Amino acid sequence: MVKDLKYKAYLKSHSLIYNDVISTAEILKMPLLNIHQPLDEYMRKIILFKLAKSKLKTISDLIEAIEEITEFKKALTRVIICNGKVSNEIGNWVLVIAAGSNGGYDIARTYYENNVSTVIYLHIDYNELNKVKKDKTCKNLVILGHLAGDSIGMNKICKELEKREIVVFKRGLIDDGHC
């Protein structure tokens, strides 16, 4: 499944202006460092910690736990159940983020086929979601929200930079109220 996902990303790269950000930094004579992936990992650990310490029995419990995280509480988008019902048992669950749009249908289906009842993504492509909905073997699919998730890691690094008296300009983040 991951092989197909990698090929999909490869095909998409042909439509991108892949050097846009790098060449802009070069023109401005600014150093550039992509920190998105480590911040996604930080966010993943925060969410996993929250879910692990919560008593999760139903999808409703899962949503309540996630929405206690400040960035999700303040987000304009809500945590949604794209497949399944709020009253469904959560069963075995997996949090899948930072995997090329979270893997879409094929990755979710693979989890369902391997005794996972609830797949949690930050977001999903509409066409991929339709495949999940049409497949009656697919169980619970919960979507958290990309901006809220990314804001968790970005807020943390902004705080650390500001502690070092580095001026930080935040743009487009959901503020956790601690900066």
N, C-alpha and C positions, 0 to 999 in steps of 0.2 A: 504494500500500500504506500509506503514511504517513497519507493522508487517512482511510482506514478506522480506523487506529490512533487518530487524534485523535478521531474520532467515538466510538469505544469508551470513551476516557477521559472524554469529555463525558457520555456516558450514565452512567458510573460515578459522576460527580460528583453526580448526582441522589440517590444513596443515602448520600452522606457528610454528616457534620456539619462542613461546610467551615470554619466559623469557630471551632472548638473551641480550637485552640492559640492563635490570635490573641486570642480573648476571655479565655482564661485568663491570658495575659501582661498584658492590660489590667487585669484584676481585681487581679493581683499587683503592678501598676505596675512591670513589668519590661520593659526593651527586648527586642525580638525580631528576630532576623536569621536567615533560612534560608540555611545555607551548604552544603546537601547537593549541589547541582549542581556548584559549583566543586570540591568534594572528590571527586565522582565523576570529574571530568575529571583531577584529579591521579592518582587511582587508575588510570584508563585509561592514562595516560602511563607510570606505573610498570610496569604489566603489559606494555604494548607494548614498552618498553625491554628488559624481561627476555626477551620472546619474540624480539625482533629480534637480540639478542646470542647467543641459543641456536641451536644447530644442530638445527633441527627437520626431521625426515624423516617420522616416524610420529606417530600420536596419543599413543603412549606417551612420546615425547620431549616433546611439548607438556605432558602431565600432569606429568612430572618437573620441567620448568622452572617451571611454576606453583607446584608444591608446595615449591620452594626459597624462595619468598616467605614470610616468617615467619608472617604472618596466615593464609595457606592451610595452612601446615605445622601450625599449632596449632589449626586449626578442627575442630570436632566433625563437620562435614560434609566429605566428601571431594570432590575434583573427579571428576565422573562423565561417562561417555560415554552419552548418551541415545539416540544413533543412530550406528551404525557400530561398528567394532571397534578395540581397542587397537593392533592391528598394521597398520591402514590407513595408507596414505600420507596425509600432512597436505595436500599440494598447496597451492593458493592458499587463504589463510585470512583471516578477518575477525573482529575483536573488536567486538561490538555490545553496548554498555552505555549506561545512562541514556536509554533510548528507550521508555519506557512498557512495562514488563515485557519489555524487549529486543526487542519487535516480534513475537514469537510465530511462528507458522507462515508467515503471508504474507510477512513480511520475510525469514525464512530461505529460503523457496522462491525468492524473487526473487534472493537471492545465489546459490543453487545454479544457477539458470537463467542466471546471468552468470559462469560459470566459477569459482565459489568452491566448493572441496571441503569446507572445514571452517568452520562457524559456531561462534563461542564466545560464550555468553551467561553472565550471572551466575546467572540462574534462568529458568524457563519455567513457564507455567501447564500443568497436567496435560492439559486438553483440547486445548491448542495442541500439546503434545508428541504426543498421540495422532494428530493430523493429520499431523505430520511423519513418524511411524512408518508410517502407512498409505500415504503417498506414496512410491512406489518411486524417484522421481527425487531425493529428498532424500538427501543424503550424510551426512557426519560432523557431529554436533551435540554439543558439549561444554559442560557446565554447571559453572561454577566455584564458586559459593556466594555469596549476597548479603552475609551478615554479614562474611565474610572480606574481601570486596572493599570494603565500606563502612569497615571498620576501618582499612584502609590510609590513606585520607584523613583519617579522624578522629584516628588516632594522630599523624599529621604535624601537624595543627593544634593538638592538645593540647600537643605538645612546644613548638611556637612560643609558645603562650600561657604555658606554664610558664616559658619563658626570660624572659618579661616579668613574672614573679612574679605571674601571675594564677592563682588557685586553680581547678583543674579537677576536676570530679567526673565520672569516667567511669562510664557505666552500659551494660552489655550489649555492650561491645566485646571483640574478641580482642586482648589486650595484646601488643604486639610486643616487650616486655621492655626497651624503651629509655626508658620514662618513669618 
